[in-house]
């Protein structure tokens, strides 16, 4: 059964649906067209933007090139260098910090350079100092001589330019039967000697002569180094007469401990008095022997260098006045440090130095080179000497 109006309502339903579908389709078409138009517009806009950007870049490049041509050449500065970019920048480090680092590096390099220059200068100064020291080395400067003191210490002493230097050439020295000889052009120009005293003991002077000895220095007497008493050597008379009888040349020496000129003159007179019986046979010198005493204190230790020089001169002048040849005996220390040889240059010197080659720089005429020699005619040690002057031939 239909209700009123049921048929009319059913027909209008399909028309409305078709109409809605058509309107919807039309709207979709319109939307599609609008969307497509917008896409086209967007694409065109991007193209125009790229084109504009390219033109701006070309214009900027042209302007930069023109500015570089017009701008004068600028000197390169440290901050213009880009090698700092080789090193990574730590967090928070700016370009300014990098520039400061570069400047600091330059300062460090300059400081190192200054240090190197300073070190080189100091090295050169040190080298110059060493060269000067080498030139001033007393062992090589030719102006000093080495002295060994009685206590064993050594020191370099400046040589006196006013004293006559010896000119001996020790390449001309030869040794035969333990006796030294000085040779010139194959000929012996020296004289073999021995010095004796009561300490030598009994001597066979004929055997001494046969051994090649030319002369004998005999101790005549001495003054006590503590008592100050003068005494004749116990074997003096026997020794001098035995030497003369064997055909040996003779000289004498006196061991002095004089501390005043008067004592020195007293000693000289004592020597002259005891030599009187042998005056014509004494051709070799009369020597003055003053020295310190080993392991004990002697009277002369309290004398100054000037005092010892004065005492020495007093004895030698007394001997010379009596017609004998005066001579000074001493080791290197004594002759250089204990007396003033500039005031005693007119006297001959008898050097005592037990060396293969003596290094006493000044003139001497006799050299005692051994106190423990071996010699025919003497039992025990012999004091061996060489003389460069023929006193008996004067």
C-alpha positions in Angstrom: 0.0 0.0 0.0 1.6 3.6 -0.9 1.5 6.3 1.4 0.6 9.7 0.1 3.5 11.4 -1.8 5.8 8.3 -1.8 6.2 8.1 -5.6 7.3 11.8 -6.0 10.0 11.5 -3.4 11.7 8.5 -5.0 12.1 10.2 -8.4 13.9 13.3 -7.1 16.5 11.2 -5.3 18.5 10.1 -8.4 18.5 13.6 -9.9 20.1 15.1 -6.9 22.8 12.4 -6.8 23.7 13.0 -10.5 23.8 16.7 -9.9 26.1 16.3 -6.9 28.4 14.0 -8.9 28.6 16.5 -11.7 29.3 19.4 -9.5 32.0 17.4 -7.7 33.7 16.5 -11.0 33.6 20.1 -12.1 35.2 21.2 -8.9 37.9 18.6 -9.2 38.7 19.8 -12.7 38.9 23.4 -11.5 41.2 22.4 -8.6 43.5 20.4 -10.9 43.8 23.3 -13.3 44.6 25.6 -10.5 47.2 23.3 -9.1 48.9 22.8 -12.4 49.0 26.5 -13.0 50.7 27.0 -9.7 53.3 24.4 -10.4 54.1 26.0 -13.7 54.4 29.3 -12.0 56.8 27.9 -9.3 59.1 26.3 -12.0 59.4 29.6 -13.8 60.1 31.4 -10.7 63.1 29.1 -9.8 64.5 29.4 -13.2 64.4 33.2 -13.0 66.0 33.1 -9.6 68.9 30.9 -10.9 69.4 33.2 -13.9 69.4 36.3 -11.7 71.9 34.7 -9.3 74.3 33.8 -12.1 74.2 37.3 -13.5 74.9 38.7 -10.0 77.9 36.4 -9.6 79.3 37.3 -13.0 78.9 41.0 -12.1 80.7 40.5 -8.8 83.6 38.7 -10.4 84.0 41.4 -13.0 83.9 44.1 -10.3 86.5 42.1 -8.2 88.8 41.8 -11.2 88.6 45.5 -11.9 89.4 46.3 -8.2 92.4 44.0 -8.2 93.7 45.7 -11.4 93.3 49.1 -9.9 94.6 48.3 -6.4 98.5 48.6 -6.1 100.5 45.6 -5.1 100.5 45.1 -1.4 103.3 43.6 0.7 102.7 40.3 2.2 102.1 40.3 5.9 102.2 37.6 8.4 98.5 37.7 8.9 97.9 37.3 5.1 99.5 33.9 5.2 97.0 31.1 5.0 99.3 28.3 6.1 97.8 28.6 9.6 94.8 26.9 8.2 96.9 23.7 8.0 96.5 23.3 11.7 93.1 22.5 13.3 91.4 25.2 15.2 90.3 24.1 18.6 86.9 24.9 19.9 86.5 28.6 20.7 89.8 29.5 18.9 89.3 32.5 16.6 91.3 33.7 13.6 92.7 36.4 15.8 94.1 33.7 18.2 95.7 32.0 15.2 97.4 35.2 14.2 98.7 35.7 17.7 100.0 32.2 17.7 101.8 32.9 14.4 103.4 36.1 15.9 104.4 34.2 19.0 106.0 31.5 16.9 108.0 34.2 15.1 109.1 35.6 18.5 110.1 32.1 19.6 112.1 31.6 16.5 113.8 35.0 17.0 114.5 34.1 20.6 116.1 30.8 19.6 118.2 32.5 17.0 119.4 35.0 19.6 120.2 32.2 22.0 122.1 30.4 19.3 124.1 33.5 18.5 124.8 34.0 22.2 125.9 30.4 22.6 128.2 30.7 19.5 129.7 33.9 20.9 130.4 32.3 24.2 132.0 29.3 22.5 134.3 31.6 20.5 135.2 33.5 23.7 136.0 30.2 25.5 138.1 29.0 22.6 140.0 32.3 22.5 140.5 32.1 26.3 141.8 28.5 26.0 144.2 29.6 23.2 145.5 32.5 25.4 145.9 30.1 28.3 147.9 27.8 26.1 150.1 30.6 25.0 150.5 31.6 28.7 151.0 28.1 29.9 154.2 28.2 32.0 155.1 24.7 30.9 155.3 25.8 27.2 155.9 29.5 27.1 159.6 29.2 27.5 159.6 31.9 30.2 159.3 29.6 33.2 161.2 26.8 34.8 159.8 24.0 37.1 161.3 23.9 40.6 160.9 21.0 43.0 161.1 22.2 46.6 162.6 20.3 49.4 159.2 19.3 50.7 158.4 17.7 47.3 156.0 20.4 46.0 156.6 21.9 42.6 156.1 25.4 41.2 156.8 27.2 37.9 159.2 30.1 38.5 159.6 33.0 36.0 163.1 32.9 34.6 165.4 35.9 35.1 166.2 37.6 31.8 169.3 39.2 33.3 171.1 35.9 34.1 173.2 34.2 31.4 171.6 31.1 30.0 173.6 27.9 29.4 174.0 26.8 25.9 174.8 23.1 26.4 173.6 20.7 23.7 172.8 17.5 25.5 172.5 15.5 22.3 176.3 15.7 22.4 176.4 13.9 25.8 177.4 10.3 25.9 177.9 7.8 28.7 180.7 5.3 28.9 181.3 3.0 31.9 178.5 4.9 33.8 180.4 8.1 33.4 179.1 11.0 31.3 181.1 12.8 28.7 180.4 15.8 26.5 181.6 15.3 23.0 182.2 17.8 20.2 183.3 16.7 16.7 184.0 13.3 18.1 186.3 14.7 20.8 185.7 14.7 24.6 185.6 18.3 25.8 184.5 17.6 29.4 186.1 16.2 32.5 185.0 13.3 34.7 184.8 14.0 38.4 183.8 12.6 41.7 183.2 14.3 45.1 184.1 12.6 48.4 184.0 13.1 52.1 184.4 11.0 55.3 181.0 9.5 54.4 182.5 7.9 51.3 184.8 5.7 53.3 188.2 4.4 52.3 189.0 5.3 48.7 191.4 3.6 46.3 192.4 6.7 44.3 194.5 4.7 41.9 191.5 2.6 41.0 189.4 5.9 40.7 192.0 7.3 38.3 192.0 4.0 36.3 188.2 4.2 36.0 188.6 7.4 33.9 188.1 10.1 36.6 190.0 13.3 35.9 189.4 15.3 39.1 188.2 15.0 42.7 186.2 17.5 44.8 187.1 16.9 48.5 185.1 18.1 51.5 187.5 20.1 53.6 185.2 20.7 56.6 181.9 21.9 57.8 180.0 24.0 60.4 177.4 22.2 62.6 173.9 22.9 61.5 172.8 23.0 65.1 175.9 23.7 67.2 177.5 26.1 64.8 181.0 24.6 65.5 183.5 24.4 62.6 185.4 21.1 62.1 187.8 19.6 59.6 186.5 16.6 57.7 188.1 13.5 59.4 189.3 12.1 56.0 190.3 15.4 54.4 194.1 15.0 54.8 194.0 11.4 53.7 191.8 12.1 50.7 193.6 15.1 49.3 197.0 13.5 49.6 195.7 10.2 48.1 194.2 12.0 45.2 197.3 14.1 44.5 199.4 11.0 44.7 197.2 9.2 42.2 197.7 12.0 39.7 194.1 13.4 40.0 193.3 17.1 39.9 191.7 18.4 43.1 189.3 21.0 44.4 187.6 21.3 47.7 184.2 22.3 49.2 183.0 23.5 52.6 179.6 22.8 54.1 178.5 26.1 55.6 175.9 27.0 58.1 177.0 30.6 58.6 174.3 33.1 59.5 176.4 36.3 59.4 179.1 37.8 57.2 181.6 37.4 60.0 180.9 33.7 60.3 181.2 33.3 56.5 184.6 35.1 56.6 185.6 32.8 59.5 184.8 29.8 57.4 186.7 31.1 54.4 189.8 31.7 56.6 189.5 28.1 58.0 189.5 26.7 54.4 192.4 28.9 53.3 194.5 27.9 56.4 194.0 24.1 55.8 194.7 24.4 52.1 198.0 26.1 52.5 200.1 22.9 52.4 198.4 21.9 49.1 198.1 25.3 47.5 200.0 24.4 44.3 197.9 21.3 43.8 194.5 22.9 44.1 193.6 23.8 40.6 189.9 23.1 40.7 187.5 25.5 42.6 186.9 26.0 46.3 183.1 25.6 46.5 180.7 27.1 49.1 178.0 24.5 50.0 175.1 26.0 52.0 171.8 24.0 52.1 168.9 22.9 54.2 169.0 19.8 56.3 166.6 16.9 55.6 164.3 15.9 58.4 165.8 18.5 60.8 166.1 22.2 61.3 169.2 24.0 60.3 170.7 27.3 61.4 170.3 29.0 58.0 166.5 28.4 57.8 165.9 31.7 59.6 167.8 33.6 57.0 166.1 35.6 54.3 167.1 35.3 50.6 169.0 38.5 50.9 170.9 37.4 54.0 171.9 34.1 52.4 173.1 35.9 49.4 175.2 38.3 51.5 176.7 35.4 53.5 177.6 33.5 50.3 179.3 36.5 48.7 181.4 37.0 51.9 182.8 33.5 51.8 183.5 33.6 48.0 185.2 36.9 48.1 187.5 35.7 51.0 188.4 32.6 48.9 189.0 34.7 45.8 191.2 37.1 47.7 193.4 34.2 48.7 194.0 33.3 45.0 191.6 30.3 44.6 188.7 29.9 42.2 185.4 30.5 44.1 182.3 28.4 43.3 178.7 28.1 44.4 177.3 24.7 45.0 173.5 24.1 45.1 170.5 22.4 43.7 168.0 24.1 41.4 165.7 25.2 44.2 168.6 26.7 46.2 170.1 28.5 43.2 166.8 29.9 41.9 164.8 30.6 45.1 167.1 30.8 48.1 169.9 33.1 46.8 169.9 36.0 44.4 172.1 34.9 41.5 171.9 38.3 39.9 174.3 39.4 42.7 176.5 36.4 42.3 177.0 36.2 38.5 180.7 36.6 38.7 181.1 33.2 40.4 181.1 29.7 38.8 178.2 27.4 39.6 178.3 23.7 40.6 174.8 22.4 39.9 173.4 19.4 41.8 170.5 17.8 39.9 170.1 14.0 39.5 168.5 13.9 36.1 169.5 12.5 32.7 169.3 16.0 31.4 169.4 19.0 33.8 166.8 21.8 33.2 168.6 24.5 35.2 168.4 27.3 32.7 171.4 29.4 33.7 175.1 29.0 33.2 177.0 26.4 35.2 180.4 24.9 34.8 180.1 21.7 36.9 177.2 19.2 37.2 176.7 16.6 39.9 174.3 14.1 38.2 174.4 11.2 40.5 174.8 10.4 44.2 174.5 6.7 43.9 176.9 5.9 41.1 179.1 2.9 40.8 182.8 3.6 40.5 185.9 1.5 40.7 188.0 2.4 43.8 185.0 3.4 45.9 182.9 1.0 47.9 179.3 1.9 48.0 177.7 4.8 46.3 179.7 7.4 44.5 178.9 11.1 43.8 179.5 11.5 40.0 180.2 14.8 38.3 181.0 16.3 34.9 182.9 19.5 34.4 182.7 21.6 31.2 185.7 23.7 32.0 189.3 22.5 32.2 190.3 24.4 35.4 193.8 22.8 35.5 194.5 24.2 32.0 193.7 27.8 32.9 
